[in-house]
Structure formats: C-alpha cells, structure tokens
Amino acid sequence: MLGPALVDGLSQITHDAGLAYMVFSVIALTIAGYLAWRLGHHIGGTTVAALLGFSLFEMGFAFLLTAPWLYAWDYIGVIIFLVFVDFVRAGKSWRWFVGLFAVAIFNREAPSSLRCG
C-alpha cells in the first residue's frame, strides 16, 4: 500500500494518475540508482566502481522490465532491498533492520477493498 499511496498522493498534485505514476517511477529509479552508486562506491572504493554499480543496476532493471506487470510497490521493493544490503555492508545494529522492516511491511499489494482511489 505504500507505493500506491505515494502515487495517489502525487496524483493529487498532478491531477493525472498516469503522470503521477511516471513521476513516481522517475523519482524511485533515481533513488535506487543513487543507492546502487553508493553501494558500488563503498565496495569498490572508486568512482569507476560507483559508476559500474549504477550502470549494472540501471541496465539490469531495464532488461528485466516487464511494463504491464511493473507496479509501484516493485520500485519500493528495489529501494528497500538496496537499503537492506547497505545496512548489512555497514554492519548496522538490529534496530535499523527493525525500522526498515516497519517500512517494508507497508509495501505490499493491497486487497481490492483497501486500494487507494
């Protein structure tokens, strides 16, 4: 419900659900791309490694993209996964993982009776 709720919030600003989904997609992919860049930089230690991490993420996402089946919660899922990997890499305490889980549990497909809009 997190992804659809964010798209619904954006549609209140744009007054167009399709445009709101596209804006949300761009914002989510930008955040995920930054996280992939950051992870590449931390692992490789160079700008080249950061660009490689970013490029591999973006190309992998593009190659695996299936447009009719790409929902808002899929974007959030990618971001949550990259944050999780970053938390593991950084050796964060369990409290960080509990906070991430608290956000992640709201990122699921909503039953039709609970859908926004």
MDAnalysis code that builds the backbone (N, CA, C; Angstrom):
import MDAnalysis as mda
import numpy as np

u = mda.Universe.empty(351, n_residues=117, atom_resindex=np.repeat(np.arange(117), 3), trajectory=True)
u.add_TopologyAttr("name", ["N", "CA", "C"] * 117)
u.add_TopologyAttr("resid", np.arange(1, 118))
u.add_TopologyAttr("resname", ["MET", "LEU", "GLY", "PRO", "ALA", "LEU", "VAL", "ASP", "GLY", "LEU", "SER", "GLN", "ILE", "THR", "HIS", "ASP", "ALA", "GLY", "LEU", "ALA", "TYR", "MET", "VAL", "PHE", "SER", "VAL", "ILE", "ALA", "LEU", "THR", "ILE", "ALA", "GLY", "TYR", "LEU", "ALA", "TRP", "ARG", "LEU", "GLY", "HIS", "HIS", "ILE", "GLY", "GLY", "THR", "THR", "VAL", "ALA", "ALA", "LEU", "LEU", "GLY", "PHE", "SER", "LEU", "PHE", "GLU", "MET", "GLY", "PHE", "ALA", "PHE", "LEU", "LEU", "THR", "ALA", "PRO", "TRP", "LEU", "TYR", "ALA", "TRP", "ASP", "TYR", "ILE", "GLY", "VAL", "ILE", "ILE", "PHE", "LEU", "VAL", "PHE", "VAL", "ASP", "PHE", "VAL", "ARG", "ALA", "GLY", "LYS", "SER", "TRP", "ARG", "TRP", "PHE", "VAL", "GLY", "LEU", "PHE", "ALA", "VAL", "ALA", "ILE", "PHE", "ASN", "ARG", "GLU", "ALA", "PRO", "SER", "SER", "LEU", "ARG", "CYS", "GLY"])
u.atoms.positions = np.array([
    [0.807, -1.191, 0.000],
    [0.000, 0.000, 0.000],
    [0.850, 1.254, 0.000],
    [2.126, 1.138, 0.333],
    [2.988, 2.317, 0.384],
    [3.180, 2.925, -0.999],
    [3.557, 2.098, -1.967],
    [3.751, 2.593, -3.330],
    [2.492, 3.217, -3.914],
    [1.348, 2.496, -3.891],
    [0.123, 3.090, -4.413],
    [-0.304, 4.354, -3.668],
    [-0.048, 4.405, -2.360],
    [-0.398, 5.608, -1.604],
    [0.466, 6.791, -2.045],
    [1.744, 6.544, -2.317],
    [2.617, 7.618, -2.797],
    [2.192, 8.094, -4.187],
    [1.826, 7.151, -5.054],
    [1.343, 7.528, -6.388],
    [0.041, 8.305, -6.267],
    [-0.840, 7.870, -5.369],
    [-2.103, 8.587, -5.158],
    [-1.836, 9.998, -4.650],
    [-0.879, 10.144, -3.748],
    [-0.514, 11.477, -3.264],
    [0.021, 12.365, -4.377],
    [0.841, 11.786, -5.243],
    [1.343, 12.552, -6.389],
    [0.233, 12.904, -7.363],
    [-0.766, 12.029, -7.486],
    [-1.863, 12.335, -8.413],
    [-2.719, 13.481, -7.897],
    [-2.683, 13.724, -6.593],
    [-3.381, 14.897, -6.052],
    [-2.685, 16.180, -6.499],
    [-1.386, 16.091, -6.722],
    [-0.611, 17.258, -7.178],
    [-0.700, 17.403, -8.691],
    [-0.553, 16.296, -9.411],
    [-0.520, 16.365, -10.877],
    [-1.897, 16.328, -11.523],
    [-2.900, 15.857, -10.785],
    [-4.269, 15.714, -11.292],
    [-4.359, 14.748, -12.465],
    [-3.409, 13.826, -12.546],
    [-3.390, 12.814, -13.604],
    [-2.676, 11.582, -13.063],
    [-3.392, 10.465, -12.972],
    [-2.817, 9.252, -12.389],
    [-1.655, 8.715, -13.216],
    [-1.749, 8.777, -14.539],
    [-0.658, 8.305, -15.393],
    [0.606, 9.123, -15.215],
    [0.454, 10.435, -15.176],
    [1.603, 11.316, -14.964],
    [2.185, 11.100, -13.573],
    [1.331, 10.906, -12.585],
    [1.804, 10.669, -11.216],
    [2.632, 9.388, -11.156],
    [2.189, 8.337, -11.857],
    [2.946, 7.081, -11.879],
    [4.296, 7.273, -12.554],
    [4.331, 8.039, -13.638],
    [5.608, 8.286, -14.323],
    [6.556, 9.094, -13.446],
    [6.045, 10.120, -12.761],
    [6.879, 10.926, -11.862],
    [7.400, 10.055, -10.726],
    [6.516, 9.231, -10.162],
    [6.930, 8.319, -9.093],
    [8.009, 7.363, -9.587],
    [7.852, 6.839, -10.794],
    [8.836, 5.918, -11.365],
    [10.198, 6.580, -11.504],
    [10.215, 7.797, -12.000],
    [11.482, 8.520, -12.171],
    [12.138, 8.782, -10.820],
    [11.349, 9.224, -9.851],
    [11.897, 9.507, -8.518],
    [12.432, 8.225, -7.877],
    [11.655, 7.145, -7.951],
    [12.070, 5.881, -7.332],
    [13.322, 5.321, -8.002],
    [13.390, 5.386, -9.332],
    [14.587, 4.885, -10.024],
    [15.800, 5.765, -9.756],
    [15.589, 7.045, -9.549],
    [16.693, 7.931, -9.191],
    [17.238, 7.565, -7.815],
    [16.346, 7.334, -6.869],
    [16.773, 6.943, -5.521],
    [17.491, 5.591, -5.565],
    [16.913, 4.623, -6.266],
    [17.535, 3.301, -6.366],
    [18.883, 3.383, -7.083],
    [18.978, 4.196, -8.117],
    [20.242, 4.379, -8.824],
    [21.306, 4.984, -7.924],
    [20.910, 5.968, -7.111],
    [21.850, 6.561, -6.164],
    [22.330, 5.518, -5.155],
    [21.396, 4.702, -4.656],
    [21.777, 3.671, -3.687],
    [22.730, 2.649, -4.314],
    [22.486, 2.285, -5.579],
    [23.389, 1.360, -6.277],
    [24.750, 2.011, -6.489],
    [24.777, 3.290, -6.834],
    [26.039, 4.020, -6.995],
    [26.799, 4.040, -5.670],
    [26.080, 4.351, -4.594],
    [26.707, 4.432, -3.279],
    [27.270, 3.083, -2.849],
    [26.505, 2.029, -3.099],
    [26.968, 0.690, -2.747],
    [28.204, 0.308, -3.557],
    [28.202, 0.618, -4.848],
    [29.370, 0.361, -5.682],
    [30.587, 1.133, -5.210],
    [30.367, 2.370, -4.779],
    [31.474, 3.196, -4.291],
    [32.041, 2.640, -2.992],
    [31.168, 2.199, -2.099],
    [31.651, 1.654, -0.825],
    [32.381, 0.327, -1.010],
    [31.908, -0.485, -1.934],
    [32.546, -1.790, -2.141],
    [33.854, -1.638, -2.923],
    [33.816, -0.867, -4.016],
    [34.994, -0.733, -4.869],
    [35.941, 0.371, -4.461],
    [35.420, 1.394, -3.805],
    [36.260, 2.486, -3.332],
    [36.634, 3.523, -4.373],
    [36.153, 3.392, -5.596],
    [36.482, 4.359, -6.639],
    [35.213, 4.834, -7.330],
    [35.361, 5.911, -8.064],
    [34.243, 6.425, -8.846],
    [33.876, 5.462, -9.969],
    [34.858, 4.788, -10.522],
    [34.590, 3.802, -11.579],
    [33.720, 2.668, -11.030],
    [34.021, 2.200, -9.829],
    [33.211, 1.148, -9.208],
    [31.800, 1.650, -8.940],
    [31.681, 2.913, -8.531],
    [30.363, 3.502, -8.299],
    [29.563, 3.568, -9.589],
    [30.200, 4.006, -10.658],
    [29.518, 4.070, -11.952],
    [29.154, 2.678, -12.462],
    [30.002, 1.697, -12.191],
    [29.709, 0.330, -12.578],
    [28.488, -0.194, -11.819],
    [28.426, 0.070, -10.521],
    [27.265, -0.342, -9.736],
    [25.990, 0.310, -10.233],
    [26.068, 1.606, -10.512],
    [24.912, 2.339, -11.040],
    [24.497, 1.789, -12.398],
    [25.478, 1.609, -13.292],
    [25.180, 1.141, -14.649],
    [24.605, -0.272, -14.650],
    [25.187, -1.158, -13.848],
    [24.671, -2.524, -13.777],
    [23.245, -2.554, -13.248],
    [22.967, -1.729, -12.247],
    [21.603, -1.681, -11.725],
    [20.631, -1.193, -12.784],
    [20.941, -0.065, -13.409],
    [20.016, 0.517, -14.382],
    [19.825, -0.392, -15.595],
    [20.910, -0.992, -16.096],
    [20.776, -1.893, -17.243],
    [20.025, -3.160, -16.857],
    [20.321, -3.697, -15.688],
    [19.601, -4.874, -15.228],
    [18.126, -4.606, -15.061],
    [17.805, -3.455, -14.523],
    [16.396, -3.089, -14.360],
    [15.721, -2.944, -15.719],
    [16.406, -2.321, -16.649],
    [15.827, -2.127, -17.981],
    [15.637, -3.453, -18.702],
    [16.599, -4.362, -18.587],
    [16.499, -5.640, -19.281],
    [15.431, -6.544, -18.673],
    [15.200, -6.402, -17.379],
    [14.211, -7.244, -16.710],
    [12.837, -6.591, -16.635],
    [12.717, -5.424, -17.213],
    [11.479, -4.657, -17.145],
    [10.368, -5.341, -17.937],
    [9.245, -5.515, -17.288],
    [8.049, -6.027, -17.940],
    [6.948, -5.007, -17.663],
    [6.740, -4.113, -18.575],
    [5.880, -2.947, -18.355],
    [4.476, -3.260, -17.846],
    [3.758, -4.211, -18.403],
    [2.396, -4.387, -17.904],
    [2.344, -4.912, -16.464],
    [3.441, -5.460, -15.983],
    [3.433, -6.054, -14.651],
    [4.326, -5.308, -13.667],
    [4.652, -4.069, -13.934],
    [5.507, -3.280, -13.050],
    [4.630, -2.343, -12.223],
    [4.537, -2.624, -10.949],
    [3.668, -1.858, -10.055],
    [4.501, -0.946, -9.161],
    [3.830, -0.010, -8.513],
    [4.521, 0.965, -7.667],
    [5.279, 0.287, -6.537],
    [4.735, -0.773, -5.964],
    [5.432, -1.440, -4.859],
    [6.685, -2.168, -5.321],
    [6.796, -2.440, -6.625],
    [8.029, -3.044, -7.138],
    [9.203, -2.076, -7.029],
    [8.957, -0.815, -7.319],
    [10.011, 0.199, -7.180],
    [10.450, 0.323, -5.721],
    [9.478, 0.378, -4.827],
    [9.799, 0.495, -3.405],
    [10.566, -0.750, -2.938],
    [10.196, -1.917, -3.462],
    [10.893, -3.145, -3.104],
    [12.361, -3.111, -3.463],
    [12.681, -2.546, -4.617],
    [14.084, -2.421, -5.034],
    [14.830, -1.493, -4.074],
    [14.208, -0.391, -3.716],
    [14.842, 0.562, -2.793],
    [15.068, -0.094, -1.436],
    [14.057, -0.805, -0.938],
    [14.194, -1.473, 0.357],
    [15.310, -2.513, 0.314],
    [15.402, -3.268, -0.776],
    [16.467, -4.266, -0.895],
    [17.840, -3.605, -0.884],
    [18.011, -2.523, -1.639],
    [19.317, -1.854, -1.675],
    [19.672, -1.241, -0.327],
    [18.684, -0.710, 0.387],
    [18.938, -0.189, 1.737],
    [19.326, -1.340, 2.670],
    [18.650, -2.472, 2.540],
    [18.985, -3.641, 3.344],
    [20.436, -4.074, 3.107],
    [20.845, -4.159, 1.854],
    [22.218, -4.550, 1.526],
    [23.208, -3.535, 2.102],
    [22.865, -2.255, 2.019],
    [23.726, -1.212, 2.576],
    [23.821, -1.340, 4.098],
    [22.718, -1.665, 4.751],
    [22.745, -1.870, 6.202],
    [23.643, -3.046, 6.570],
    [23.556, -4.130, 5.818],
    [24.404, -5.297, 6.082],
    [25.865, -4.923, 5.874],
    [26.157, -4.241, 4.760],
    [27.527, -3.837, 4.462],
    [28.089, -2.939, 5.553],
    [27.257, -2.040, 6.082],
    [27.718, -1.091, 7.094],
    [27.729, -1.688, 8.503],
    [27.171, -2.878, 8.674],
    [27.145, -3.505, 9.993],
    [26.220, -2.794, 10.962],
    [25.102, -2.314, 10.474],
    [24.136, -1.604, 11.322],
    [23.584, -2.538, 12.394],
    [23.111, -1.946, 13.480],
    [22.513, -2.738, 14.554],
    [21.124, -3.215, 14.143],
    [20.587, -4.124, 14.891],
    [19.288, -4.717, 14.578],
    [18.181, -3.681, 14.585],
    [18.363, -2.583, 15.289],
    [17.322, -1.549, 15.347],
    [17.080, -0.930, 13.967],
    [18.132, -0.776, 13.181],
    [17.984, -0.250, 11.824],
    [17.158, -1.208, 10.967],
    [17.401, -2.508, 11.140],
    [16.672, -3.503, 10.367],
    [15.199, -3.555, 10.775],
    [14.931, -3.360, 12.060],
    [13.538, -3.308, 12.515],
    [12.833, -2.099, 11.905],
    [13.508, -0.961, 11.864],
    [12.930, 0.223, 11.233],
    [12.672, 0.015, 9.753],
    [13.618, -0.624, 9.075],
    [13.435, -0.916, 7.654],
    [12.273, -1.888, 7.458],
    [12.173, -2.878, 8.316],
    [11.054, -3.821, 8.238],
    [9.726, -3.112, 8.471],
    [9.706, -2.154, 9.407],
    [8.474, -1.404, 9.678],
    [8.000, -0.642, 8.447],
    [8.929, -0.167, 7.642],
    [8.557, 0.491, 6.387],
    [8.168, -0.552, 5.345],
    [8.920, -1.632, 5.284],
    [8.718, -2.645, 4.243],
    [7.381, -3.364, 4.359],
    [6.842, -3.515, 5.572],
    [5.578, -4.239, 5.701],
    [4.422, -3.490, 5.059],
    [4.577, -2.190, 4.865],
    [3.530, -1.427, 4.190],
    [3.679, -1.468, 2.674],
    [4.746, -2.067, 2.195],
    [4.992, -2.163, 0.758],
    [4.517, -3.525, 0.260],
    [3.257, -3.616, -0.009],
    [2.674, -4.867, -0.500],
    [1.464, -4.516, -1.343],
    [0.988, -5.517, -2.052],
    [-0.221, -5.314, -2.830],
    [-1.399, -5.222, -1.873],
    [-2.212, -4.200, -2.076],
    [-3.368, -4.021, -1.217],
    [-4.548, -4.838, -1.750],
    [-5.324, -5.453, -0.859],
    [-6.540, -6.104, -1.324],
    [-7.441, -5.084, -2.017],
    [-8.260, -5.547, -2.926],
    [-9.071, -4.615, -3.731],
    [-9.958, -3.744, -2.874],
    [-10.336, -4.197, -1.678],
    [-11.192, -3.379, -0.823],
    [-10.421, -2.253, -0.148],
    [-9.084, -2.322, -0.141],
    [-8.270, -1.309, 0.512],
    [-7.482, -0.441, -0.455],
    [-7.648, -0.627, -1.735],
    [-6.852, 0.123, -2.711],
    [-7.190, 1.598, -2.676],
    [-6.180, 2.392, -2.921],
    [-6.354, 3.835, -2.970],
    [-7.015, 4.217, -4.299],
    [-7.905, 5.154, -4.242],
    [-8.533, 5.666, -5.473],
    [-9.543, 4.740, -5.953],
])
